[in-house]
């Protein structure tokens, strides 16, 4: 599920705007985001809540939430929410940019494709609307190399279609065939 939360800020006339993303590491899909004028734990918690609502993780999913060591992600209410949502926390090591490379990639793309294209922003709402449009475009239309030059939504759809296709597999056995089905508690095998 979430791989990290890059923080981006841009300066308005007299306000700094922060943006947090929650990224599905498998499909590279942005599943939660938030724009704020203050970098508080509540701001990143809002992005996390959006991701949790979108994904609805269960204890059997074994999802890992990775973030850097920014204080917002280490706050007590943030770590408690991770536990409540059955997400295993993972925090990067100090000074290691490689462990948060996916988040930094999305961060850099966002800055290049949204923030830096406009010299100044009139308001935090303008940044928020531009971010909304970009996230939709990124998830549904942007061709992303690491997942086969397809959009993240398509990569995710392909994954679930492949799982559906592989849901029932026939295997030879001495006494007949077995049906193997991937269910909520793992693989189920039955004779027929």
Secondary structure, DSSP 8 states (H G I E B T S, - for coil): -B----EEEEE-SS-EEEEEEEEETTTTEEEEEEEESS--HHHHHHHHHHHHHHH---GGG--EEEE-S-HHHHSHHHHHHHHHTT-EEEE--TT-SGGGHHHHHHHHHHIIIIITTSS--S-HHHHHHHHHHHHHHHHHT--BGGGTSB-HHHHHHHHHHHHHHTTSEEEEETTEEEEEEEETTEEEEEE-
